[in-house]
């Protein structure tokens, strides 16, 4: 059994000074079996993480998605170091801002102009503001998770602290259900400024859904926004727009564009984006921070090399098919579900007997950690993963399923679960960041 003494000591200190002991919900200790899992990481290398106690793990979380290439990548590091010697932030813009904007425009189908910010929520919120200004309308039709800002999170069950008048401006529709969007346009004619959605949710769009959304949105005079903060640079270089050949009016990017660096962007049609020149306020002090931009350029140059996405899809397919085979072999089809396209796929859990889905989740998580795997269910594949790491994941997953079968048979986690039960802040049906 691994030693987590330093991790546990740090966690005690962290809980006293930071809510949940972490800056991001999904990185909190409550998403793992407390006491039997690492809580603090010291460094990363490729697709491996090393915790503060010296334990080594294969990482399939990838910092909740931003790590598309791997940790401690020489080309990215060198680009950051070279820029660091010049400076980080300046009193005027830097050349690197232009270089990155030009690269984004070359890569992203809808990008005619680009504005850089820091978080995914900054980018989606900027897009919504621009769409409202462009259309002169206030309402937003939404599907998926789009960040912590009021207009987005106010539409979820996590809406404490959000004025009702703000929440009421956002209406939700169902992914892969074009009728639910039609109903919103019928109920609120000439009032919806923008339709924003994560273009890839669960197993992806069906029956030409994205094109139908685009057609319906434009028929009703609204702006179509793809939130590609998760999907961008993970499934294809040009994101879901390239993958499904549907070009929105605007798109938001983050996570994978910087391989872990804090950078995001809103990109779109020039006529919409140029409103920023006319007083539509999209401006941040650190929007032009140069280290992240230099690192992002280096990361994108790696991702655009031939074979990058073939590698990610190949390993993701190996992982997904392996999981499906194990679930079938252990007759757990009603308890463990495989979800997601190969580059961003994993498992979800169902209640069984007196065990709830978090009991099953905890048993799975514990077995993975015991075998040196960090995962929160849904996985991200990066360029540093190889077949060896996929095989290690599937070996651990099989042990997890053996333990889950045992728990189901005895209708209890007694004698199986060592650490505390996984206890996420937001339970099922409430928004998560992944």
C-alpha positions as CSV (number, residue, x, y, z in Angstrom):
1,X,0.0,0.0,0.0
2,X,1.4,3.4,-1.0
3,X,2.4,6.0,1.6
4,X,0.5,9.3,1.5
5,X,1.8,10.8,4.7
6,X,3.0,14.1,3.2
7,X,-0.1,14.4,1.0
8,X,-2.4,13.9,4.1
9,X,-0.4,16.5,6.1
10,X,-0.7,19.0,3.3
11,X,-4.4,18.4,2.9
12,X,-5.0,19.2,6.6
13,X,-3.2,22.5,6.1
14,X,-5.0,23.2,2.8
15,X,-8.5,22.6,4.2
16,X,-7.7,25.3,6.8
17,X,-6.9,28.0,4.2
18,X,-8.8,27.0,1.0
19,X,-12.4,25.8,0.6
20,X,-12.2,22.1,-0.2
21,X,-8.4,22.4,0.0
22,X,-8.3,23.0,-3.8
23,X,-8.8,25.7,-6.3
24,X,-10.9,23.6,-8.7
25,X,-13.8,21.4,-7.6
26,X,-12.9,18.4,-9.7
27,X,-9.3,18.4,-8.4
28,X,-10.5,18.2,-4.8
29,X,-9.7,15.3,-2.5
30,X,-13.4,14.5,-2.4
31,X,-13.3,13.1,-5.9
32,X,-11.0,10.3,-4.7
33,X,-11.0,7.9,-1.7
34,X,-9.6,10.1,1.0
35,X,-6.7,8.6,3.0
36,X,-6.0,6.0,0.3
37,X,-5.2,8.3,-2.6
38,X,-2.8,11.1,-3.3
39,X,-4.0,14.7,-2.7
40,X,-1.0,16.7,-3.9
41,X,1.1,16.3,-7.0
42,X,4.8,17.4,-7.1
43,X,5.6,17.1,-10.8
44,X,4.6,15.5,-14.2
45,X,6.5,13.9,-17.0
46,X,4.9,12.8,-20.2
47,X,1.7,11.0,-19.1
48,X,3.0,10.3,-15.6
49,X,2.5,12.2,-12.3
50,X,4.6,12.0,-9.2
51,X,2.9,12.9,-5.9
52,X,4.5,14.7,-2.9
53,X,5.3,11.3,-1.3
54,X,7.2,10.0,-4.4
55,X,4.4,7.7,-5.7
56,X,4.2,7.4,-9.5
57,X,0.9,7.3,-11.4
58,X,-0.2,7.1,-15.1
59,X,-2.5,10.1,-15.5
60,X,-5.7,9.9,-17.5
61,X,-7.2,13.1,-16.1
62,X,-4.7,15.3,-17.9
63,X,-5.4,18.3,-15.6
64,X,-9.1,18.0,-16.5
65,X,-8.3,18.1,-20.2
66,X,-5.6,20.8,-20.9
67,X,-2.7,18.3,-21.3
68,X,-3.0,17.3,-24.9
69,X,0.7,16.6,-25.5
70,X,2.1,15.6,-22.1
71,X,3.8,17.1,-19.0
72,X,7.1,18.8,-19.1
73,X,7.4,18.8,-22.9
74,X,10.8,20.2,-24.1
75,X,9.6,22.2,-27.1
76,X,6.9,23.9,-25.0
77,X,9.2,24.5,-22.1
78,X,11.9,26.0,-24.3
79,X,9.3,28.4,-25.9
80,X,8.3,29.5,-22.4
81,X,11.9,29.9,-21.3
82,X,12.8,31.9,-24.4
83,X,9.8,34.3,-23.8
84,X,10.5,34.5,-20.1
85,X,13.9,36.0,-20.9
86,X,12.1,38.8,-22.8
87,X,9.3,39.3,-20.3
88,X,5.9,38.1,-19.3
89,X,3.5,41.1,-19.5
90,X,4.2,44.5,-21.0
91,X,2.7,48.0,-21.4
92,X,1.9,47.4,-25.0
93,X,1.1,44.3,-27.0
94,X,3.8,41.7,-28.0
95,X,4.5,40.2,-31.3
96,X,3.6,36.7,-30.0
97,X,0.0,37.8,-29.7
98,X,-0.2,38.4,-33.5
99,X,1.6,35.1,-34.2
100,X,-0.8,33.1,-32.1
101,X,-3.9,34.8,-33.5
102,X,-2.7,34.1,-37.1
103,X,-2.2,30.4,-36.2
104,X,-5.6,30.1,-34.7
105,X,-7.2,31.7,-37.8
106,X,-5.3,29.2,-39.9
107,X,-6.5,26.3,-37.9
108,X,-10.1,27.1,-36.7
109,X,-12.8,27.1,-39.5
110,X,-14.9,30.0,-38.1
111,X,-12.0,32.2,-37.0
112,X,-11.6,35.4,-38.9
113,X,-10.6,37.4,-35.7
114,X,-9.5,36.2,-32.3
115,X,-9.5,37.6,-28.8
116,X,-7.5,36.0,-26.0
117,X,-8.5,35.7,-22.4
118,X,-7.6,33.2,-19.6
119,X,-10.3,30.7,-18.7
120,X,-12.9,28.8,-20.8
121,X,-15.7,30.7,-19.0
122,X,-14.1,34.0,-20.0
123,X,-14.2,32.9,-23.6
124,X,-17.8,31.7,-23.6
125,X,-19.0,34.8,-21.7
126,X,-17.2,37.0,-24.2
127,X,-19.0,35.2,-27.1
128,X,-22.4,35.6,-25.4
129,X,-21.8,39.4,-24.8
130,X,-20.8,39.8,-28.5
131,X,-23.8,37.9,-29.7
132,X,-26.2,39.9,-27.5
133,X,-24.7,43.1,-28.8
134,X,-24.8,42.0,-32.4
135,X,-28.4,40.8,-32.4
136,X,-29.8,43.4,-29.9
137,X,-31.5,40.5,-28.0
138,X,-31.1,39.2,-24.4
139,X,-32.0,35.5,-24.2
140,X,-29.6,32.6,-24.6
141,X,-30.3,29.0,-25.5
142,X,-27.8,26.7,-23.9
143,X,-26.9,23.0,-23.9
144,X,-23.9,21.7,-21.8
145,X,-21.5,23.3,-19.3
146,X,-20.1,26.7,-20.1
147,X,-18.3,27.9,-17.0
148,X,-18.9,29.6,-13.7
149,X,-20.3,32.9,-14.9
150,X,-23.8,34.0,-13.9
151,X,-25.4,33.7,-17.4
152,X,-24.3,30.0,-17.6
153,X,-24.2,28.5,-14.1
154,X,-27.4,30.3,-13.2
155,X,-29.3,27.9,-15.5
156,X,-28.2,24.9,-13.4
157,X,-28.9,23.6,-9.9
158,X,-25.7,25.3,-8.8
159,X,-27.4,28.7,-9.0
160,X,-26.9,30.0,-5.5
161,X,-25.8,33.6,-5.5
162,X,-27.2,34.2,-9.0
163,X,-30.0,36.8,-9.3
164,X,-33.2,35.2,-10.7
165,X,-33.5,37.9,-13.3
166,X,-30.1,36.8,-14.7
167,X,-30.9,33.1,-14.5
168,X,-34.2,33.7,-16.4
169,X,-32.3,35.1,-19.4
170,X,-30.9,31.6,-20.1
171,X,-33.0,28.8,-21.5
172,X,-31.8,25.2,-21.8
173,X,-32.4,22.6,-24.6
174,X,-31.4,19.0,-24.9
175,X,-28.4,17.8,-26.9
176,X,-29.4,15.6,-29.9
177,X,-33.0,16.8,-29.5
178,X,-33.6,19.4,-32.2
179,X,-37.3,19.7,-31.2
180,X,-36.3,21.0,-27.8
181,X,-34.5,23.9,-29.5
182,X,-37.4,24.5,-31.9
183,X,-39.7,24.8,-28.9
184,X,-37.5,27.6,-27.4
185,X,-37.5,29.6,-30.6
186,X,-41.3,29.2,-30.8
187,X,-41.8,30.2,-27.1
188,X,-39.4,33.2,-27.4
189,X,-39.7,34.5,-30.9
190,X,-37.1,37.1,-31.9
191,X,-35.8,37.1,-28.3
192,X,-32.9,34.6,-28.5
193,X,-29.5,36.2,-29.2
194,X,-27.4,33.1,-29.2
195,X,-27.5,29.3,-29.2
196,X,-24.4,28.0,-27.4
197,X,-23.6,24.3,-27.0
198,X,-20.8,21.9,-26.4
199,X,-20.8,20.3,-29.9
200,X,-19.5,17.0,-28.6
201,X,-21.4,15.6,-25.6
202,X,-21.4,12.0,-24.5
203,X,-21.2,9.9,-27.7
204,X,-21.4,12.9,-30.0
205,X,-24.0,14.3,-32.3
206,X,-26.6,12.1,-34.1
207,X,-28.7,12.5,-37.2
208,X,-26.9,15.6,-38.4
209,X,-27.8,17.4,-35.2
210,X,-25.1,20.1,-35.4
211,X,-26.1,21.1,-38.9
212,X,-29.8,21.2,-37.9
213,X,-28.9,23.4,-35.0
214,X,-27.0,25.8,-37.3
215,X,-29.9,26.0,-39.8
216,X,-32.5,26.5,-37.1
217,X,-30.4,29.2,-35.3
218,X,-29.8,31.2,-38.5
219,X,-33.5,30.9,-39.6
220,X,-34.4,32.6,-36.3
221,X,-31.8,35.3,-36.6
222,X,-29.6,34.1,-33.7
223,X,-25.8,33.6,-33.5
224,X,-24.4,30.0,-33.2
225,X,-21.6,29.5,-30.7
226,X,-19.7,26.3,-30.3
227,X,-18.2,25.9,-26.8
228,X,-15.0,24.0,-27.8
229,X,-13.2,24.5,-24.5
230,X,-13.3,20.7,-24.0
231,X,-13.5,19.5,-27.6
232,X,-11.1,22.0,-29.1
233,X,-7.7,20.5,-30.0
234,X,-8.7,17.1,-28.4
235,X,-10.6,15.3,-31.2
236,X,-9.2,17.2,-34.2
237,X,-6.9,20.1,-34.7
238,X,-9.9,22.3,-35.8
239,X,-12.1,20.8,-33.1
240,X,-15.7,19.6,-33.6
241,X,-16.2,22.1,-36.4
242,X,-13.6,20.3,-38.4
243,X,-14.6,16.8,-37.3
244,X,-18.3,17.3,-38.3
245,X,-17.9,20.0,-41.0
246,X,-20.2,22.4,-39.4
247,X,-18.9,26.0,-39.0
248,X,-20.5,28.2,-36.2
249,X,-20.5,32.0,-36.1
250,X,-18.2,32.0,-33.1
251,X,-16.3,29.4,-31.0
252,X,-14.7,29.4,-27.6
253,X,-11.4,27.5,-26.9
254,X,-9.3,26.8,-23.8
255,X,-7.9,23.8,-22.1
256,X,-6.0,21.9,-24.8
257,X,-4.7,24.9,-26.7
258,X,-1.9,25.6,-24.2
259,X,-1.0,22.1,-23.0
260,X,-1.7,23.2,-19.4
261,X,-1.0,27.0,-19.7
262,X,-3.7,29.4,-18.6
263,X,-5.0,30.6,-22.0
264,X,-8.3,30.7,-23.8
265,X,-9.8,32.4,-26.8
266,X,-13.0,33.5,-28.5
267,X,-12.9,33.4,-32.3
268,X,-15.4,34.2,-34.9
269,X,-16.7,36.2,-37.8
270,X,-15.0,39.6,-38.3
271,X,-18.3,41.5,-38.3
272,X,-19.1,40.1,-34.9
273,X,-15.7,40.3,-33.4
274,X,-15.0,43.9,-34.5
275,X,-17.7,45.1,-32.1
276,X,-14.9,45.0,-29.5
277,X,-13.5,48.0,-31.4
278,X,-16.8,49.7,-31.0
279,X,-17.1,49.5,-27.2
280,X,-18.3,46.0,-26.5
281,X,-16.2,45.3,-23.5
282,X,-14.0,42.2,-23.8
283,X,-10.7,43.2,-22.2
284,X,-8.5,41.7,-19.5
285,X,-5.1,42.8,-18.1
286,X,-3.6,39.4,-18.7
287,X,-5.2,38.7,-22.1
288,X,-1.8,39.2,-23.8
289,X,0.3,37.5,-21.2
290,X,3.2,36.3,-23.3
291,X,4.4,33.1,-21.7
292,X,1.1,31.3,-22.3
293,X,1.0,32.5,-25.9
294,X,4.6,31.4,-26.6
295,X,3.8,28.0,-25.1
296,X,0.5,27.7,-26.9
297,X,2.2,28.3,-30.3
298,X,4.7,25.6,-29.5
299,X,2.0,23.2,-28.4
300,X,-0.1,23.8,-31.6
301,X,2.9,23.2,-33.8
302,X,3.2,19.7,-32.2
303,X,-0.5,19.0,-32.4
304,X,-0.6,19.9,-36.1
305,X,2.1,17.3,-37.0
306,X,0.8,14.5,-39.2
307,X,-0.3,11.5,-37.1
308,X,-1.0,13.3,-33.9
309,X,-4.8,12.8,-33.8
310,X,-4.5,9.3,-35.4
311,X,-2.4,8.4,-32.3
312,X,-5.0,9.8,-29.9
313,X,-7.9,8.1,-31.6
314,X,-6.1,4.8,-31.9
315,X,-5.3,4.7,-28.2
316,X,-8.7,6.0,-27.2
317,X,-10.4,3.3,-29.3
318,X,-8.2,0.6,-27.6
319,X,-9.2,1.9,-24.2
320,X,-12.9,2.2,-25.0
321,X,-13.2,-1.3,-26.7
322,X,-11.1,-2.8,-23.9
323,X,-13.5,-1.4,-21.3
324,X,-16.6,-2.6,-23.2
325,X,-15.1,-6.1,-23.4
326,X,-14.3,-6.2,-19.7
327,X,-17.8,-5.0,-18.7
328,X,-19.3,-7.7,-20.9
329,X,-17.1,-10.4,-19.5
330,X,-18.0,-9.6,-15.9
331,X,-21.7,-9.1,-16.8
332,X,-21.7,-5.5,-15.5
333,X,-23.6,-3.9,-18.4
334,X,-26.3,-2.6,-16.0
335,X,-23.8,-1.2,-13.5
336,X,-21.0,0.3,-15.6
337,X,-21.6,2.2,-18.8
338,X,-18.9,3.3,-21.3
339,X,-19.4,6.9,-22.5
340,X,-17.7,9.3,-24.9
341,X,-15.8,9.3,-28.1
342,X,-12.4,7.6,-27.9
343,X,-10.2,10.6,-27.2
344,X,-12.4,11.6,-24.2
345,X,-14.1,8.4,-23.0
346,X,-14.6,6.4,-19.8
347,X,-17.0,4.9,-17.4
348,X,-20.2,5.9,-15.6
349,X,-21.8,4.0,-12.8
350,X,-25.3,3.1,-11.8
351,X,-26.9,2.1,-8.5
352,X,-27.3,-1.6,-7.8
353,X,-29.0,-3.2,-4.8
354,X,-28.3,-1.0,-1.7
355,X,-25.1,0.3,-3.3
356,X,-25.4,3.8,-4.9
357,X,-23.4,4.9,-7.9
358,X,-20.8,6.6,-5.7
359,X,-20.1,3.3,-3.9
360,X,-19.4,1.7,-7.2
361,X,-17.3,4.8,-8.3
362,X,-15.3,4.5,-5.0
363,X,-14.4,0.9,-5.5
364,X,-13.4,1.6,-9.1
365,X,-11.3,4.6,-8.1
366,X,-9.6,2.7,-5.3
367,X,-8.5,-0.1,-7.6
368,X,-7.2,2.3,-10.2
369,X,-5.1,4.2,-7.6
370,X,-3.8,0.9,-6.1
371,X,-2.6,0.1,-9.6
372,X,-1.0,3.4,-10.2
373,X,-3.7,5.0,-12.4
374,X,-5.3,8.4,-11.8
375,X,-8.7,8.8,-13.4
376,X,-12.1,10.3,-12.5
377,X,-14.0,8.0,-14.8
378,X,-13.9,10.0,-18.1
379,X,-10.4,9.9,-19.5
380,X,-8.3,12.1,-21.7
381,X,-5.7,10.7,-24.1
382,X,-2.6,12.8,-24.8
383,X,0.3,12.3,-27.2
384,X,2.6,10.9,-24.5
385,X,0.3,7.9,-23.8
386,X,1.3,4.6,-25.5
387,X,-0.3,1.2,-25.7
388,X,1.6,0.2,-22.6
389,X,-0.3,2.8,-20.5
390,X,-3.6,1.7,-22.0
391,X,-2.9,-1.9,-21.1
392,X,-2.0,-0.8,-17.6
393,X,-5.3,1.0,-17.3
394,X,-7.3,-2.0,-18.5
395,X,-5.4,-4.3,-16.1
396,X,-6.4,-2.0,-13.2
397,X,-10.0,-1.8,-14.6
398,X,-10.3,-5.5,-14.5
399,X,-9.3,-5.6,-10.8
400,X,-11.8,-2.9,-10.2
401,X,-14.6,-4.9,-11.8
402,X,-13.7,-8.0,-9.8
403,X,-14.1,-6.0,-6.6
404,X,-17.3,-4.4,-7.9
405,X,-18.7,-7.9,-8.5
406,X,-17.8,-8.9,-5.0
407,X,-19.5,-5.8,-3.5
408,X,-22.6,-6.5,-5.5
409,X,-22.7,-10.1,-4.4
410,X,-22.4,-9.1,-0.7
411,X,-24.4,-5.9,-1.2
412,X,-21.8,-3.9,0.7
413,X,-18.4,-2.3,0.4
414,X,-17.3,-3.8,3.7
415,X,-13.9,-5.4,3.4
416,X,-13.4,-3.8,0.0
417,X,-13.2,-0.1,0.4
418,X,-10.2,1.1,2.4
419,X,-10.4,4.9,2.1
420,X,-13.4,7.2,2.5
421,X,-16.2,7.0,-0.1
422,X,-15.9,9.4,-3.1
423,X,-18.0,12.4,-2.2
424,X,-18.1,15.0,-5.0
425,X,-19.4,18.4,-4.2
426,X,-21.9,18.2,-7.1
427,X,-23.7,14.9,-7.4
428,X,-25.2,13.4,-10.5
429,X,-27.4,15.6,-12.8
430,X,-25.5,18.7,-11.6
431,X,-22.8,20.4,-13.7
432,X,-19.2,19.1,-13.6
433,X,-16.2,20.8,-15.1
434,X,-15.0,17.8,-17.1
